[in-house]
């Protein structure tokens, strides 16, 4: 991960947001943001979250608590309600995964990994209600769609775990036709299936980050410095558009010394949100230092977290802006593209507060 997505040197333009620490950036815009914080009184352990434009809510998925979804109004984070109870009953939820949605609004989808059910939920002023269910007996495609994005409420795009193939694929399946696969494309990730503790584990290397807005899909490979653009057509097929950065073949990727590259990595990135103009990625920074183990007296390498920033790119993967967040301990972030805010929290502690940042983003050039 030593390379950024594009190695382009551009003079920095400094912006202030509650003060600046004077850092220079290779992005055309840079902003150092200081947070306000809001106390959270409810006991939850969020793994995923999403922002909903129409109703001004954030919904957190908390898989380790008795209640599954927690809803807060924004920007003040007033607690609203909870939805679903964890359990095995007919109306309970087992182990859910919140899906992304390329349409802003007040609906969301999730996949229950235990029950193998897909549910669509509608957010109203009084409650969150189930509006559609796809049961396991209705699914022609038996793959588990964990990391997924719903496209126009018609299709779901995801990368299924393969136990037989060494190459990863991105799949488009039909939500209205029992998850029938309509098209798929191979990725530059590869999968190793290993026997662990009497079971099997599928380990994916160089898995792409996927951003989808409208019909546009960007597969970002931060570990390669490469991004590939596709279009999702009206019939669910995937059309290649172009590659940004160096082009790689699958054989190129397989022959990379990933162990050495991973050991020298200094940051990790993840797509957090996208709009018609921009792709927002969180960049988690860390350093590897040598420390002496107090028990053994031996030197060991320790990974130390050094903070997170938001990197903004356009849809040609040109760097637009770097947004640095002052609360270094807050390693989980949620980008609210509707209100130009970032919400962050520290996953290593109890979910006791949310840090709220306001950022500015210049309108894209008309040229």
HELIX and SHEET records of a PDB file:
HELIX    1   1 UNK A  136  UNK A  138  5                                   3    
HELIX    2   2 UNK A  250  UNK A  254  1                                   5    
HELIX    3   3 UNK A  258  UNK A  263  1                                   6    
SHEET    1   A 6 UNK A  13  UNK A  17  0                                        
SHEET    2   A 6 UNK A  29  UNK A  33  1                                        
SHEET    3   A 6 UNK A 319  UNK A 325  1                                        
SHEET    4   A 6 UNK A 299  UNK A 314 -1                                        
SHEET    5   A 6 UNK A 278  UNK A 292 -1                                        
SHEET    6   A 6 UNK A 267  UNK A 274 -1                                        
SHEET    1   B 4 UNK A  36  UNK A  39  0                                        
SHEET    2   B 4 UNK A 353  UNK A 358 -1                                        
SHEET    3   B 4 UNK A 341  UNK A 345 -1                                        
SHEET    4   B 4 UNK A 332  UNK A 336 -1                                        
SHEET    1   C 4 UNK A  48  UNK A  52  0                                        
SHEET    2   C 4 UNK A  57  UNK A  61 -1                                        
SHEET    3   C 4 UNK A  67  UNK A  73 -1                                        
SHEET    4   C 4 UNK A  78  UNK A  85 -1                                        
SHEET    1   D 4 UNK A  96  UNK A  98  0                                        
SHEET    2   D 4 UNK A 107  UNK A 112 -1                                        
SHEET    3   D 4 UNK A 117  UNK A 123 -1                                        
SHEET    4   D 4 UNK A 128  UNK A 134 -1                                        
SHEET    1   E 6 UNK A 100  UNK A 101  0                                        
SHEET    2   E 6 UNK A 148  UNK A 151  1                                        
SHEET    3   E 6 UNK A 155  UNK A 158 -1                                        
SHEET    4   E 6 UNK A 167  UNK A 174 -1                                        
SHEET    5   E 6 UNK A 180  UNK A 196 -1                                        
SHEET    6   E 6 UNK A 199  UNK A 205 -1                                        
SHEET    1   F 4 UNK A 209  UNK A 213  0                                        
SHEET    2   F 4 UNK A 216  UNK A 221 -1                                        
SHEET    3   F 4 UNK A 226  UNK A 232 -1                                        
SHEET    4   F 4 UNK A 238  UNK A 244 -1                                        
END                                                                             
